[in-house]
Amino acid sequence: MSRGHRSRDLKDINRTDVLAALSQARTSLIEAKRHMRPRSGLSRSAEAVIAEIDDFAFVLTGSREHFHLKAHGTPARRLPEDD
C-alpha cells in the first residue's frame, strides 16, 4: 500500500475550479451525444458519465440540477388591487 498519496477532504478543493471543469466535460459529452446513435452503447456510456457529473455536482452544491438550464419565464401578472 502506498502511503505517499493523502486523500483530500472536500473542504480542501477549489469548488469553483472543479465545477467549471465538470461543466466543460458535461457540455462536451452532450455535444458528442448529438452525433451518436441514440441507443448505442457509446451514447449510453456518455449518458452515464453525465449522470455521474450531476451526482458529483450535487455533492458539491446540494443541487442535482446545478448544470441544467434554468427555465425562462415571465413574472406573474399583478392583479389590480381592490379599493
C-alpha positions as CSV (number, residue, x, y, z in Angstrom):
1,M,0.0,0.0,0.0
2,S,1.3,3.4,-0.9
3,R,1.1,6.0,1.9
4,G,2.5,8.8,-0.2
5,H,-0.9,9.9,-1.5
6,R,-3.2,11.5,1.0
7,S,-6.9,11.7,0.3
8,R,-8.1,15.4,0.3
9,D,-11.2,16.5,2.1
10,L,-13.8,18.3,0.1
11,K,-13.1,21.4,2.1
12,D,-9.6,21.4,0.6
13,I,-10.6,21.7,-3.0
14,N,-11.5,24.7,-5.1
15,R,-15.1,24.0,-5.8
16,T,-15.3,26.7,-8.4
17,D,-12.5,25.2,-10.4
18,V,-13.9,21.7,-10.1
19,L,-17.4,22.8,-11.1
20,A,-16.0,24.7,-14.1
21,A,-14.1,21.6,-15.3
22,L,-17.2,19.4,-14.8
23,S,-19.3,21.8,-16.7
24,Q,-17.0,21.8,-19.6
25,A,-16.8,18.0,-19.6
26,R,-20.6,17.7,-19.4
27,T,-21.1,20.2,-22.2
28,S,-18.6,18.3,-24.4
29,L,-20.4,15.0,-23.7
30,I,-23.8,16.4,-24.6
31,E,-22.3,17.8,-27.8
32,A,-20.7,14.4,-28.6
33,K,-24.0,12.6,-28.0
34,R,-25.7,14.6,-30.7
35,H,-23.5,12.7,-33.2
36,M,-24.1,9.3,-31.8
37,R,-26.8,6.8,-32.5
38,P,-29.4,7.4,-29.7
39,R,-29.5,3.9,-28.2
40,S,-25.9,2.8,-28.9
41,G,-23.6,1.6,-26.1
42,L,-21.4,4.7,-26.6
43,S,-24.4,7.0,-26.2
44,R,-25.5,5.2,-23.0
45,S,-22.0,5.4,-21.6
46,A,-21.9,9.1,-22.3
47,E,-25.3,9.5,-20.5
48,A,-23.9,7.5,-17.5
49,V,-20.9,9.9,-17.2
50,I,-23.3,12.9,-17.5
51,A,-25.4,11.4,-14.6
52,E,-22.2,10.9,-12.5
53,I,-21.2,14.5,-13.1
54,D,-24.6,15.6,-12.0
55,D,-24.3,13.4,-8.9
56,F,-20.9,14.9,-8.1
57,A,-22.3,18.4,-8.6
58,F,-24.9,17.5,-6.0
59,V,-22.2,16.6,-3.5
60,L,-20.5,19.9,-4.1
61,T,-23.6,22.2,-4.4
62,G,-26.6,20.4,-2.9
63,S,-28.4,20.6,-6.3
64,R,-28.6,17.8,-8.8
65,E,-29.7,20.4,-11.4
66,H,-26.7,22.7,-10.9
67,F,-25.7,22.3,-14.6
68,H,-29.3,22.3,-16.0
69,L,-30.5,25.3,-17.9
70,K,-32.9,27.4,-15.8
71,A,-36.3,27.9,-17.4
72,H,-37.0,31.3,-18.7
73,G,-40.3,32.7,-17.7
74,T,-42.3,35.9,-17.3
75,P,-43.1,37.1,-13.8
76,A,-46.6,36.5,-12.6
77,R,-49.1,39.2,-13.7
78,R,-50.1,41.6,-11.0
79,L,-53.8,41.8,-10.5
80,P,-55.3,45.2,-9.9
81,E,-55.9,45.8,-6.2
82,D,-59.4,46.2,-5.0
83,D,-60.2,49.6,-3.4
